[in-house]
Amino acid sequence: MRKVLITIAYNGRGYHGYQLQEDLPTIALMLNNAVNSAFGFECNVTGCSRTDAGVHALGFCAGIEPKSRDNEITVPVEKIPIAINIKLPPDISVLSAKEVNVDFHPRYDAIKKEYVYKIHASRIKNPFYDGLALEYGREISDTGVEKMNEAASYFVGTHHFDAFMSQGSSIDDTERTVYSAKVERNGDLVEFTVSANGFLYNMVRIMVGTLLQVERGKIPPNSIPGIIESKNRENAGFTAKPDGLYLKKIVYNS
């Protein structure tokens, strides 16, 4: 039985996240319907991660395999993106496809995930960033970017990120390893890019809210280690809106 891994991009503005939810439009619902229609039989479609309502993706991965052993994916792998895209709405697109081992799992076999958060740092809103970047409503100076980048550097390493997890989350194991975290200017956008072996619920959005508090001078950059060590959500910044958050890529061993 063939198993296929697809990489997709999507604009999450009109969806309640990736995961299937009863009576709500989600990325998984659209993808499942498109895959089943493209192949002519029901498939198991397994995503690499959950994403919140309004969150986007540049390189989300999902595994596809027939539900029944009586069925087989016969479409050539190089034609799978086109076959599925015909069935998808314009705000979701399959970028590529490849065959993987039948025991491959798109979530549990991931060794690194990378997110980027986009902040439109201007007093004048841009209609083309509507829902696609955080409209900050003010400019961020080069000094502000430097302060945010200094603060972001303290995220790197293996820590318990309780202070950067949404209150009420039921997760007990809060230890994560952050491999890189940086803040850069890209035109009128200020972008926070972070990679780790995994993320807690709202972790990136709380990181961003904290970095913006640093930019405003309400939190010193060198206070981040203390906030992490406190394991207290109240010591970190606010939870930034989902608008600017993108799952950038998933890295696997092979």
C-alpha angles and dihedrals in degrees: 000000000000120000120195131199115207129191116214139184124206144176103229099194095105098041139079093230129283103292121089113261126181114261093352130108111248136166091246091055093052093044095047092050092047094048094048091048094046094051098033096234139065118280137188107242113193120189126213094229147349119261126195127243110288095017119129136212135215097178112014114161130212134178121225128198134152116266090220126052087220089072129069133191102239100168110112108255094239090057097047095089091055093044093053097038091060087063097044130088116251094259093064125059136176106225101184145346136207138173118255136182115282091243093053115120118198093210106036096040093055113111097184139018124195128199132185125201118201122209120189099215102198140104088227116070119230115219090207090063093052105137090351100082137018109265098221096183094219140062123259114218124220087254089054091052090050091051091049091048091050090051091047091055090067090063090067115103138041112310143147102256099196090131089058097048125095112261112253094033112144095214113124100182103069098164114119134164115228111202099186139359126178142158120217139170117240107180108295090346125090109204130199113200120188133173128192144152087259144338136230124231109294090352096138094043091051090048089054093048089051093049090051089052086053090051090052091051094245094114123035113232092236092055092077095090090053092049090051092048092049091062085206118134091204091065094060127073131268124291108262119225118270092238097093099041121108130176096226104186147336120223123208132184091251 
